[in-house]
Amino acid sequence: MALSPEIIDEINLLALFNLESTQEGIKVHTQTNPKAAAAAERLFEKGIVTQQDGGYLTDLGVEAAEHLQHLLLILQ
């Protein structure tokens, strides 16, 4: 199974979240990075982040980000 460029963009954005603080979110600026902005919108639609431009991780988002960070540690 190959990962689509869109999924890779979502993974890259999800990897930016700091899991040590639930009060730390991210904001993606559409003009600065349209691919990241589109990824943020998709993550919002999937219930992973709280805002269309990023925001905070939802409970599902925290779980996904934790799994992602574990995978990245294993692969490094």
LINNORBEL-V723800 format. One record per backbone hydrogen bond with DSSP energy under -0.5 kcal/mol. CO is the residue of the C=O (numbers start at 1). NH is the residue of the N-H. E is the energy in kcal/mol with one decimal. If there is no record, write none. Layout:
BEGIN
<<CO & NH & E> <CO & NH & E>>
END
This chain:
BEGIN
<<4 & 8 & -2.2> <5 & 9 & -2.2> <6 & 10 & -2.0> <7 & 11 & -2.7> <8 & 12 & -2.6> <9 & 13 & -2.1> <10 & 14 & -2.7> <11 & 15 & -2.1> <13 & 16 & -1.4> <14 & 17 & -1.2> <17 & 19 & -0.7> <18 & 21 & -1.0> <21 & 24 & -1.2> <23 & 25 & -0.6> <26 & 55 & -2.6> <27 & 29 & -0.5> <28 & 30 & -0.6> <29 & 33 & -2.3> <33 & 37 & -2.3> <34 & 38 & -2.3> <35 & 39 & -2.0> <36 & 40 & -2.6> <37 & 41 & -2.0> <38 & 42 & -2.1> <39 & 43 & -2.6> <40 & 44 & -2.2> <41 & 45 & -2.3> <42 & 46 & -1.6> <43 & 48 & -2.9> <43 & 49 & -0.8> <44 & 47 & -1.5> <48 & 58 & -2.2> <51 & 54 & -1.5> <53 & 28 & -3.0> <53 & 55 & -0.6> <54 & 51 & -1.7> <55 & 26 & -2.3> <56 & 50 & -2.3> <58 & 62 & -2.6> <59 & 63 & -2.0> <60 & 64 & -2.5> <61 & 65 & -2.9> <62 & 66 & -2.4> <63 & 67 & -2.2> <64 & 68 & -2.6> <65 & 69 & -2.7> <66 & 70 & -2.2> <67 & 71 & -2.5> <68 & 72 & -2.7> <69 & 73 & -2.1> <70 & 74 & -2.2> <71 & 75 & -2.4> <72 & 76 & -1.3>>
END
